[in-house]
């Protein structure tokens, strides 16, 4: 039996014991002889009733963690992904608030209309005072419901690229390629153009450019560049790299090496290594003659004769 299941069973037993302790004969007249509430001190009635309501809320929360959130996100209580912490926290707060309302009505005999009116006024005041914060919170809730990314995914927000660390109540935390921490408000994330490089699959297509002068054998070039790309760790052989002509310029032709990789985190290093491998392969063979170079030709002119008049 897992620790999560034991925690749920323990919480359920405590809740049942507390509910049994506060039940009165008027609640269960057919089994009043089995109840213990008539034999308990009167001063324990309110504390036990409050504990019973909040214990029930705790049991429901533990049950949702075990049977709902765990199935939706594939993690146990000990391995909760930070991505879904916002959604579960919001659910827990709402459930405890509901339990507090029941305590006020059932235990302290407060009118429900008065409770709702007071909470409505408080909500209006807080809404005006915390507009920006509430905007970030609701944007975070929308992100958790839509789930465009999760912790560990590589994403691009507009022009910023990084790996998702967590999404909390206010912001999404990213680690950029420069190993810096970037905290983006959830409202900004919701408005930004977002690209998830880890979905729907981890395989990613990218390219590097190789300029060459005219006159070489194209089939030989494709073979050399393809073999050079496959020597780099992380470049997939299936699907294999693709060599295509991208642009024709006055002096050079621009070729692209398209390659697939399933290691997006190492993409920047990989592109540099592919260029190094391609340059080494071209320089060592007959294609070295077509590498781009700048040539300067100097002409020495003989000074003209001086014409004397």
N, C-alpha and C positions, 0 to 999 in steps of 0.2 A: 504494500500500500504506500502510495507516494505521500510526501509531506503535505502537499496541497489537500489531498483527500482527508488526511488526519485533521488538518486545520478546520476543514469544513465540518466534519463530524463533531469535533469538539465544540465549535461554535453553535451547531444545531442542538446539541445536548444542553448547553448552557441556556440557550433561548427557551427550550422546552421546559426546563426546570423553573426558570423565572416566570414564564407564562402560567405554569401550574401553580406557582406560589401566589400569584395575584388573582387567580380565578376565584370568584365568589359564588355562593350557592345560587344567587339570582342568575348567574350566567349558565350554570349547569345544574338545574334543580333535580334532575334525575340521578345525579351522582354526588349530591352534596356531602354525603357521609365520607367520601374519599378525599375531600379537599382539606388543605391545611391552612388556608387563609383565616378561617375563624379562630385559629389557635395562635396566630402571630400577633405581636404587639401592633397597635394601631399606628404608631409612628413609623412603622416600616412600609405601610401601604404605598405612600407616594414614591419613596426611593425605589422600591421594587418595581412599581409600574413604569417609572422612567427607564430603569435599567432594562426592563422587558422589551419596551418599544425599540430602544436603540440596539439591543442585542439582536432583535429580529432584523433590523436594518443591516447590521453587520453580517448576519447569516446570509441574507440575500446577496450582499456584495461579494462575500466569499464564494457563494454558489455561482454567481456570474463569472467570477474570475476563473473558476474551475471548469464550468460547462459551456460558457459562451465565448468570453474573450480568448480563452486558450484555443478553442476550435477555430475562431476567426483568424487569429494571428500566428497560431502554431508555436506558441511559447508557453512555458509554465510560469508560475509565480516567481520563481527564482531567476528566470531569464526574460523578464518583461522588456520588450523592445521599447526604447524611449519614444519611438514614433507614435505609439498608441496611448501613451501616458495621459495626454490631454483628454482624450475621449473617456477613458475610465475614471479619471479624476472628476470630470464634469458629472458623470453618472453617479458617482459616490456622493458628491456634494448635494445633488438633487434628492437622492434617497434619504440622506441624513436630514435635509430640510423638511422633507415630507414626514419623517418620523418626529421631528420637533413640532410640526404643526399638529400631529395626532396627539402628542403629549399635552400640548396647550389646550386642545379641545376636550380630550377624554379624561385627562388627569386633573388639570387645573380648571376645568369647566369654563373655558373662555369661548366667547361667541366666534364662530367661523368668519362672520362678516367683518368683525373688528380686526381679526388677524389679516385677512386679505386686504382690507383698506390700508392698514398700517404698512404692510409689505409693499403695496402699490406706491404709496408716497415715497418710501425709502428707495424703491427701484427708480422712480423718476429723478430723484435728487442725485443718486449715484450715476444714472445714465448721462445727465448733463455734465457732471464733474469728471467723468472718466470716458468721454467719447472715444478718444484715440485708443486707449487701452482696450475698451470693449470691442472696437473695430478689429484690433489685432486678435482678440480672443475668439470672436465669431469667425474671423478668417481662418484661424487655426482649427476650429471645429469643422469648417467646410473642407479644409485640407485633409483632416482625418477621415471624414466621411467619403470623400472622393478618392483619397489615397493615390495621388499622382506619383508619389515617391515614398520610399521607406528608408529607415536608417541603413546606411551602407551603400546607398545608390549614388552614382556619379550623375550630377545634374549641371545644367547651365542655366543661370538666371540672367537673361539679357546677355551681357558679355562676361559675366563672372562664372567661373567653373570651379566646382568643388564637390566633396563627398559629404553626404548628409550625416550629421552626428546625432541630432535629436530635434524634435519639435515639442516645445513646451507651451505654456499658456499664452505667451506673448510673441515668441519669435522662433525662427528656424536657425539652427546652428550648423554652419558648414566649415569644413577644413579645406582651404584652397590648395592649389598646386604649389604655392610657396610655403606651405605648412603653417599658414596663419589661420586664426579663428575669425570667421566672419559671422556676425549675428544680424540676420535679416528679419525685420518685423513681418509678421504673418500677413498683414494687409498688403505689404509690398510684394510678397511672394504671390499672393492671389492675383495681383495686377500684372505681374511680369510675364514675359514670354519664356516659358519653361521647356527645356529639353531634357528628358531622362535618357541617359546613355546606357542604363542598365536594363531597360525594358523596351519592347517585350522580350528581348533576349540580350544576353551579355555580349554577344558577338558584335563587333563594331567595325565599320569600313572607314578607312582614311587613306590619304595619299601623300606622296612627296613628289616634288618636281625636279626634273633633270634636264637642263638645257644642253643641246649639242649642235654642232655645226652641220651643214648639209653634206651629203655625199656618201653616207655609210649604208651598210646592208641592214635593212630594218629587221629582218628575221633574226639575224645575229644579235642585234641590239636587244630585242625582246628576250631572247634566251639568256643573255648575260645579265640583264637587269632582274629578271625573274629569279635566276639562281642566286644572285647576290642578296635579294630580299629574303629568300628562304634560309639564309645562313644566320639571320637575326633571331634570337630567342623571343618568342611571343607571336611571331608571324605564323599564321595558320597555313598549312599545306592544302587543306581542304575546307573551304574553297581556296584555290591557289591565287597568288598575286596576278594582277592583270596589268599589262603594259599598253598604254594608249597614247596616241599623239593628241596633245591638248591645244597647241597654238603654233602657228608658223609666223616667224618674225623675219625682218629683213636679213639678218645675219645668222640667226639660230632657229632651231626647232625646239619647242618646249614639250617634253615627254613627262607623263605622270606614271608613277608606280602606285597602283591601287592595291591595298593589302587588307586582310581581315585579321583581327585579333580579339581575344576574349579577356585581355588584361588592359582595360582602359586606363588604370592608374599609371601604367608605365608607358603610355602612348608618346609622351614628349621625348623621353629617352630613346624609345624605339625608333622614332622618325629620324633622329640624329644618327643612330646606328645604321639605319638603312642607307642614308646618304653616304656615310663613310664606306659601307660595303660596296655600294654602287660605284663610287669614285675609285676605290681600289681595284675593282674588277675592270673598269674601263681603262684605267691607266696601265694595267699590266698586259693588255692585249693590243690588237690592231686598231681598236676603236679609240685609242689614246690620241690619234691624230685629229679626232673630231671634238675633243674637249674644247670648251670656249676659251679663247685667249685674246689678249689685246696685242696687236702687232703695230709697231710704229716703223715706218720706212723713211729714212732720211736721204735726201738727194743733195749731193754736193755740186753746186753750179759753179762753172768757171767764170770768174768776173769778166765782163765784157771789156773790149778795148776802149780805151779813152779816146774819143774823137776830138781832135784839136782843129780849131779853125784859125 
